[in-house]
Amino acid sequence: MLRPALSVDRTGTSSCHLRLVGTGPDPSDVRVRITALLVCTSLDSDRSVPLPDDVRTAMRDWPAPDPNR
């Protein structure tokens, strides 16, 4: 069994840093750690563009990362 926990570490103007930690039944049994940087880009110009306000707000309001993971 794998219990995933997703957190938003940081949100920028056009990007966000995510962390995913998967544990076993015991929370101290960390089985996987994944970090990802997502960047919002224009399909027309292939350049970064600001995250939409509603997306940035939702990511800011996401639960804070657990410092124990």
C-alpha positions in Angstrom: 0.0 0.0 0.0 1.3 3.5 -0.9 -0.1 6.6 0.7 0.7 9.7 -1.4 1.0 13.2 0.1 1.2 16.2 -2.3 2.4 19.6 -1.2 3.2 22.9 -3.0 6.6 24.1 -1.8 6.6 27.4 -3.6 4.5 29.3 -6.2 6.1 31.8 -8.5 4.8 34.1 -11.2 4.8 31.4 -13.9 5.8 28.3 -12.0 5.2 26.1 -9.0 7.4 23.6 -7.1 5.6 20.4 -6.0 6.6 17.6 -3.7 5.1 14.2 -3.6 6.0 11.8 -0.8 4.7 8.2 -0.8 4.7 6.2 2.5 3.7 2.8 3.6 1.2 2.2 6.3 3.7 3.6 8.8 4.3 7.3 7.9 8.0 6.9 8.7 8.3 4.2 6.0 9.0 6.6 3.1 9.0 4.7 -0.2 9.3 7.4 -2.8 10.0 11.2 -2.9 9.4 13.2 -6.0 9.9 16.9 -6.7 8.6 18.6 -9.7 8.8 22.1 -11.2 5.8 23.0 -13.3 6.0 26.0 -15.6 3.1 27.6 -17.4 4.0 28.3 -21.0 2.4 29.7 -24.1 1.8 27.1 -26.8 2.3 29.9 -29.4 5.6 31.3 -28.2 7.0 28.5 -26.1 7.8 31.1 -23.4 6.7 31.2 -19.8 3.5 33.1 -19.0 2.0 34.1 -15.6 -0.1 31.5 -13.9 -3.8 32.4 -14.0 -4.8 34.1 -10.7 -7.2 31.4 -9.7 -4.6 28.7 -10.2 -2.0 30.7 -8.2 -4.5 31.2 -5.4 -5.5 27.6 -5.3 -1.8 26.5 -5.1 -1.1 29.1 -2.4 -4.0 27.7 -0.4 -2.9 24.1 -0.8 -1.7 22.5 2.5 1.8 23.4 3.6 4.5 20.8 3.3 5.0 18.5 6.3 8.5 19.4 7.7 8.9 15.8 8.9 8.9 14.4 5.3 
